[in-house]
Amino acid sequence: MKPNYRATIQDVQNDFDNFYTSVYNKEFLYTVRDALKKYLDTFFVRSRTGDESIKDARLGGWIGFSLKTTANPEPVLNYKPKNAKVTLQIDVKTGQVTNEWTSITDLADYLNKSRTVTSLLVNRHEQIEIDNTWYSFKIKTQQD
């Protein structure tokens, strides 16, 4: 799941309609469509037209996923999460910055850990071993 990808409402409905009719051999009813919308609204951020935080003129959809049927996922134009924090990887022995990520999510993907665990590692300044070298992580500040 990528936070800067989105699927439009029409794409999701069309793909799910095709899936539903092929698997269940039933017509895609409005009750199923409403249940799908409620589910997606619960688990993903809804992109609406006129949202000032997203400078994307295309019609709404859900941010945070792309459809498997889409060959080239469609990124949200100029998407920058408000809460993204640049995270630094620091070699414990030398004190040098060895790597940098634009968000906790990117670091979590690199470490193959959940965002919650990764956030705790960063906030507690815990040290972890990667390839026989010990590293700590911290949020980049203006002084860094």
FENDA-V109193 format. One record per backbone hydrogen bond with DSSP energy under -1.0 kcal/mol. CO is the residue of the C=O (numbers start at 0). NH is the residue of the N-H. If there is no record, write none. Layout:
{{CO/NH} {CO/NH}}
//
This chain:
{{1/4} {3/75} {4/63} {6/61} {7/11} {8/12} {9/13} {10/14} {11/15} {12/16} {13/17} {14/18} {15/19} {16/20} {17/21} {18/22} {19/23} {26/28} {28/32} {29/33} {30/34} {31/35} {32/36} {33/37} {34/38} {35/39} {36/40} {37/41} {38/42} {39/43} {44/62} {46/60} {47/50} {50/53} {53/55} {59/8} {60/46} {61/6} {62/44} {66/69} {73/5} {75/78} {85/139} {86/100} {87/137} {88/97} {88/98} {89/135} {90/94} {95/90} {98/88} {100/86} {102/106} {103/107} {104/108} {105/109} {106/110} {107/111} {107/112} {113/117} {114/118} {115/119} {116/120} {117/121} {118/122} {119/123} {120/125} {121/124} {127/134} {129/132} {132/129} {133/91} {134/127} {135/89} {137/87}}
//
